[in-house]
Amino acid sequence: MEKSLTNYCHLCDNLTCLQPILSTNPNESEYIMSKKVLIVDDSKISRMFIRQHISAKHPDWILSEATTGEEAIAMIDAEQPDYCTMDINMPGMLGTDAAKAILEKYSNIRLVIFSANVQETYQEQARALGTIFISKPVTETSIGQAIDYFLGV
């Protein structure tokens, strides 16, 4: 019996692997990459809202969460996601400091800063890091902006 390859990794014989997965659909490219997103925010409601809207638009993306900058850095070292959303004001390290540390080590990660701090200083810091700044509250529209940025739209 042939295995369904929609969520099957042909490289390591594992159904939940994060490696490229082989597609049996001739209209798709040979490999489909499941994107990984790290959502970093100390607000559970913000994390849930971001997760819900990303999942609705991209159900194949793998989502994980962190509640502090320090936790985000550790998770990025372990998981190396493609994309990251980052709050600024969190316990411990500021999100801008965590973003700087992350991007210095992993310049290929596309990172969006979400914050209720709309002061020009934070927006300038985001631009200097090569990220975009999106003001809170988190909305369907703002999450759409983040997804567009992730995808280079």
C-alpha positions in Angstrom: 0.0 0.0 0.0 1.4 3.4 -1.0 1.8 6.0 1.8 0.1 9.4 1.4 2.9 11.8 0.8 1.1 15.0 1.5 2.5 15.1 5.1 5.2 12.5 4.7 8.9 13.1 4.7 10.7 10.9 2.1 14.1 11.7 3.6 13.7 10.2 7.1 10.5 8.1 6.8 8.7 10.2 9.4 5.2 11.6 9.1 5.9 14.7 11.3 9.4 15.6 10.1 10.0 19.2 9.1 12.2 18.3 6.0 10.9 19.0 2.5 8.1 16.7 1.7 7.5 15.1 -1.7 4.3 16.0 -3.5 2.3 13.5 -5.6 0.4 16.3 -7.3 1.9 16.9 -10.8 0.8 20.5 -10.7 3.0 21.3 -7.7 6.7 21.6 -7.6 8.7 18.6 -6.7 9.2 19.7 -3.1 7.0 21.7 -0.8 8.5 23.4 2.2 6.4 23.6 5.3 7.2 27.1 6.7 7.9 27.5 10.4 6.8 30.5 12.4 7.8 31.5 15.9 5.3 33.8 17.6 6.9 35.8 20.5 4.6 37.7 22.8 4.0 37.7 26.6 0.3 38.2 25.9 -1.5 34.9 25.5 -4.4 36.6 23.7 -2.0 38.1 21.1 -0.3 34.8 20.6 -3.6 33.0 20.1 -4.9 35.6 17.7 -1.7 35.6 15.6 -1.7 31.8 15.6 -5.4 31.6 14.6 -5.1 33.9 11.7 -1.8 32.5 10.4 -3.3 29.0 10.7 -6.4 30.0 8.8 -4.4 31.4 5.8 -1.6 28.8 5.9 -2.7 25.6 7.7 0.4 23.8 6.6 2.8 26.2 8.4 4.2 24.9 11.7 3.7 27.4 14.5 5.5 27.6 17.9 5.3 30.2 20.7 7.7 31.9 23.1 6.8 34.4 25.9 10.1 36.1 26.4 13.0 37.3 24.3 15.4 34.8 26.0 13.0 31.9 25.3 12.7 33.1 21.6 16.5 33.0 21.1 16.7 29.5 22.5 13.8 28.3 20.4 15.3 29.9 17.2 18.6 28.2 17.9 16.8 24.8 18.3 14.1 25.2 15.6 15.5 27.7 13.1 12.1 29.0 11.9 11.6 30.8 8.6 9.6 33.6 10.1 9.1 35.3 13.5 6.7 37.8 15.1 8.1 39.7 18.0 6.5 41.9 20.7 8.7 44.6 22.2 7.7 44.9 25.8 8.1 41.5 27.5 9.5 40.4 30.8 13.3 40.3 30.8 14.9 41.1 27.4 13.2 43.7 25.2 11.9 42.3 21.9 14.1 44.6 19.9 17.2 43.3 21.7 16.1 39.7 21.1 15.4 40.5 17.4 18.9 42.0 17.1 20.5 39.0 18.6 18.4 36.6 16.4 19.1 38.5 13.2 22.8 38.8 13.9 23.0 35.0 14.0 20.3 34.1 11.5 20.0 36.9 8.9 17.7 34.8 6.7 14.8 34.8 9.2 12.1 37.3 8.2 11.0 39.0 11.4 8.1 41.3 12.1 7.9 43.5 15.3 4.4 43.9 16.7 4.0 46.5 19.4 1.7 48.9 21.1 4.8 51.1 21.6 4.3 53.3 18.5 7.1 55.7 19.4 9.3 56.6 16.5 12.4 55.2 18.4 11.0 51.7 18.2 10.0 52.0 14.6 13.5 53.3 13.7 15.0 50.4 15.6 12.9 47.9 13.6 13.9 49.6 10.3 17.6 49.5 11.3 17.3 45.8 12.0 15.8 45.2 8.5 12.4 44.3 9.9 9.0 45.9 9.7 7.1 47.5 12.6 3.4 46.8 12.9 1.4 48.6 15.6 -0.9 46.7 18.0 -3.6 45.8 18.6 -3.1 42.7 16.5 -5.8 42.5 13.8 -6.6 40.3 10.9 -5.3 43.1 8.6 -2.0 43.5 10.6 -1.4 39.8 10.5 -2.0 39.9 6.8 0.7 42.6 6.5 3.1 40.3 8.4 2.3 37.3 6.2 2.8 39.5 3.1 6.2 40.6 4.5 7.1 37.0 5.2 6.3 36.0 1.7 8.0 39.0 0.1 4.7 40.4 -1.3 
